[in-house]
Amino acid sequence: MLKRMVAETLMAALPAAALAICLSGCGGGGKACRGDFLDPAYFDRSGSVDEEISSLRDSLGHATDAGRADLHRKLAVAYRLKGTPESRLRSIEELDAALRLSPDDPLLHIEKGLTRCAQRFVGDAVASLETAIDIDPGSFEAWRHLGMIYRDEYLEEMCFPGTLRKALYCFRRANAIDGTREDALFELGLLSLLDGLPAEASRCFTEGERLHPSSPRFPLLAATIFLQSCRFEEASGRFEHARSLMGEEERRGFDDIAVLLTDDEAFLYRNLDERNRTEYERRFWARNDPTPATSLNERLLEHYRRVFLAGEMLSIPRMEIAGSQTARGQALIRYGIPTTVDYKMGQGLDGPFVIWSYPAGDRFVRLYFQDEFLNGNYHIPIDPKFSVFADMTDGILRSVPQMYRFPLAFADLQAQLQWAQTRGAEGMTRIELSLGIQPDDASLSDGVYHLDLTFFDNDWNGFNIESLDIRTDTCSVIERYGKRWFVAVIARDLVQRELECVAALEVRGGSPPARAVRMEPLLMRGFHGRSLVMSSVRITLAGPDGECAGTLDPMPVYRSGEAVCVAYEVFNLALDGTRRSRYRVSYSIVEKRPPRDTGEFQEVLSHMWASVTGKRRDRKPFITNSFELRSEDSRVADRLQIDTASLGAGRYILVLDVEDLIAKTAVSDQREFIITESGW
């Protein structure tokens, strides 16, 4: 408020010409906007404003019309529509003339309040609207516009809850007078949401959707409220409905992801044609989905929510600046609403600052925005003397990626999984998943867990999307680290495709609810050609008598000296003249080293390739063995038991090689396991 008092004091002492210049610099010379008028449609009407002003002045020049307050009011509104500092001064003159003729007309006081508001003389605007309310306490427009002044004043800094409560009070009074008006009903709902009153906000969007079914603002408000209570399905439906009500330009504003990209990425993104831009967005959201196995993308819904709030809270209509294009709006879309907002009054002629703070580990990230030109547009400082704050803020916005916290009250579910591949039916590849769940003790006996599983190709197109329930009373039970784990095995035959893909999995359930999300890279392999090929090496669970069973172990962790069960299949062995195959099986166990910069997945592939080519790295194996086998078939399935008594605690890689002694070809695969000290 002080910054406006200083501006108003300076303006009152200036001559008209200087006043026009000052108003242009401080925002009073901004264009007219719909909020300046009792009838917003007046803002959009066709025709020349100058012609209307000339016509009304001519009418007032006649003796018969000189005393008509309604003509002075019309002329004042036309001057306000022209939207220049000088025309707003003329508007006040005409309204004062009208008030001398009709001092108890509340509409004239409201009109004067609107012009004062357009001049950014907030104190005078409030006084005029309060006078209108004193004359007519049932004036909807007086309460609504007074509420808008307090609303805008609060949202400029978002620091003073008392101003927010004043705005809420005004909109409640306006809504009590006329509960059907879209603008007052929506603002009451939005401000209730910001003040932590979801019940009142919900009543407003329910009434708004009923009374104004073609407005996208109420389903957007509803979706925002649903997101806060983690009702994602309902939020998604409301967002989709809102988008169906939007025009193309408004919808494009919600889809735009440039603010979430680096500068180089954003440049490329903005220069894409519509089709490629849409495809870029699809891949972006597939990569940035906190629950990639499900059809819902909670991060995308949160993006819609942030764009909506930036537009409603930070837009500056008089300057024709959308909230998402302001510096604070871009920060809100990247990082959300700040945890705390601090207000620092400027010194001398320097505009004030607001500081947005976000938690980052044990410290806070702070962004500095300044109302440098006293027009309500807080931006990154331009003045060189504030370059430290500007560089800090700009550096964070350029380098710190988007922040998002999954808003569900799920505990972390302890889950382990292993994948294996082998030949499936009719030219398909069989993917086997062994999932180990260590649930809360309260749900050990009859827990039900929901599993979502989706595979993505290397262009982030989802395929084989499915959901199923896992009942713990139908699972195998193992013990690891002194705890019971339930083991579920899922096998699916997928169309053969030799490519890198990503398997996304989410499992949730138990009481209290817990959730685990995993994304695993898979190099899908084909098994139906004519070349020698081997399935994944499978480390399996032991049976009750110590024999090797067929179930893939979801967490291969063993005591030192405990036998490791290994299973594998080999396809397309060559047959000799007696229709028999001959092959050599060799295995070695080496200690796993930390992955190099190429990444662990590339490390595994590199080791596999070295095994096939014979170019092994200089790693001395702890265990090696080799033996020859024969079969009467080109397809064989073998099982091994490997003694680990010579291995100390650590991580190891079992490398298995199979050489076709007739065709002189070889294949290789490997699997990691862990040896612990005895007594876990």
MOSULGI-V397239 format. One line per field, one symbol per residue. ss: DSSP state (H for helix, E for strand, L for the rest). burial: I if it has 9 or more other ideal C-beta (glycine too) atoms within 8 Angstrom, else O. Layout:
ss = ???
burial = ???
//
This chain:
ss = LHHHHHHHHHHHLLLHHHHHHHHHHHLLLLLLLHHHLLLHHHHHLLLLHHHHHHHHHHHHHLLLLLLLHHHHHHHHHHHHHHLLHHHHHHHHHHHHHHHHHLLLLHHHHHHHHHHHHHLLLHHHHHHHHHHHHHHLLLLHHHHHHHHHHHHHHHHHHLLLHHHHHHHHHHHHHHHHHLLLLHHHHHHHHHHHHHLLLHHHHHHHHHHHHHHLLLLHHHHHHHHHHHHHLLLHHHHHHHHHHHHHHLLHHHHHHHHLLHHHLLHHHHHHHHLLLHHHHHHHHHHHHHHLLLLLLLLLLHHHHHHHHHHHHHHHHHLEHHHLELHHHLHHHHHHHHHLLLLEEEEELLLLLLLLEEEEEEEELLEEEEEEEELLLLLLLLELLLLHHHHHHHHHHHHHHHHLLLLLLLLLLLEELEEEEEEEEEELLLLEEEEEEEEEEELLHHHLLLLEEEEEEEEELLLLLEEEEEEEEEEHHHLEEEEELLEEEEEEEEEEEEELLLLEEEEEEEEEELLLLEEEEEEEEEELLLLLLLLLEELLLEEEEELLLLLEEEEELLLLEEELLLLEEEEEEEELLLLLLLLLEEEEEEEEEEELLLLLLLLHHHHHHHHHHHHHHLLLLLLLLLEEEEEEEEELLLLEEEEEEELLLLLLLEEEEEEEEEEELLLLEEEEEEEEEEEELLLL
burial = OOIIIOIIOIIOOIOOOOIIOIIIOIIIIIOIIOOIIOOOOIIOOOOOIOOIIOOIIOIIOOOOIOOIIOIIIIIIIIIIIIIOIOIIIIIIOIIIIIIOIOOOIIIIIIIIIIIIIIIIIIIIIIIIIIIIIOIOOOIIIIIIIIIIIIIIIIIIIOOOOOIIIIIIIIIIIIIOIOOOIIOIIIIIIIIIIOIOOIOIIIIIIIIIIOIIOOIIIIIIIIIIIIIOOOOIOIIIOIIOIIIOIIOOOIIOIIOOIOIIIOOOOIOOIOOIOOOOIIOIIIIIIIOIIIIIIIOIIIIIIIIIIIIIIIIIIIIIOIIOIIIIOIIIIIIIIIIIOIOOIOIOOIOOOIIIIIIIIIOOOOOOIIIIIIIIIIIIIIIIIOIOOIIOIIOIIIOIIOOOOOIOOOOOOIOOIOIIIIIIIIIIOOOIIIIIIIIIIIIIOOIIOOIIIIIIIIIIIOOIOOIOOOOOOIIIOOIOOIOIOOOOIIIIIIOOIIOIIOOOIIIIIIIIIIOOIIIIIIIIOIOIOIIOOOOIIIIIIIIIIIOOOOOIIOIIIIIIIIIIOOIIIIIIIIIIIIOIOOOIIIIIIIIIIIIOOOOOOOOOOIIIIIIIOIIIOOOOOOOOOIIOOOOOIOIOOIIIOIIIIIOIOOIOOIOIIIIIIIIIOIOOOIIIIIIIIIIIOOOI
//
